[in-house]
Amino acid sequence: MGVEANHRVTTALAWAIAATITALNLALIYLTVRP
């Protein structure tokens, strides 16, 4: 990809942020639907 490619750190950071948002969404759903 050359110049347009993301560095490994950028890609890893993006995956970490996405995983955090997903985990928070799952926690919110759990807290909403629990009895």
WORAKA-V882165 format. One record per residue. N is the residue number from 0. RES is the residue in one small letter. PSI is psi in degrees with one decimal (none if undefined). OMEGA is omega in degrees with one decimal (999 if undefined). NEAR is the number of other C-alpha atoms within 8 Angstrom. Layout:
# WORAKA-V882165
n/res/psi/omega/near
N/RES/PSI/OMEGA/NEAR
N/RES/PSI/OMEGA/NEAR
This chain:
# WORAKA-V882165
n/res/psi/omega/near
0/m/-25.7/175.8/4
1/g/-134.3/-173.3/4
2/v/-31.3/-175.7/4
3/e/-11.6/-176.4/5
4/a/146.6/175.7/6
5/n/149.0/173.0/6
6/h/161.6/-179.8/6
7/r/-38.1/-179.2/6
8/v/-41.7/179.3/6
9/t/-44.1/179.9/8
10/t/-43.8/179.3/9
11/a/-40.5/179.0/8
12/l/-40.5/178.1/8
13/a/-42.8/177.7/8
14/w/-39.6/179.5/8
15/a/-42.1/178.9/8
16/i/-42.6/179.0/8
17/a/-41.1/179.2/8
18/a/-39.2/178.5/8
19/t/-44.9/179.2/8
20/i/-41.8/178.5/8
21/t/-44.2/179.6/8
22/a/-41.8/178.8/8
23/l/-38.4/177.0/8
24/n/-42.6/178.4/8
25/l/-40.0/177.8/8
26/a/-41.2/179.2/8
27/l/-42.7/177.6/8
28/i/-43.7/179.6/8
29/y/-46.3/-178.9/8
30/l/-25.9/-180.0/7
31/t/-39.4/-172.4/6
32/v/-7.1/-178.7/6
33/r/150.5/-178.4/5
34/p/none/999/2
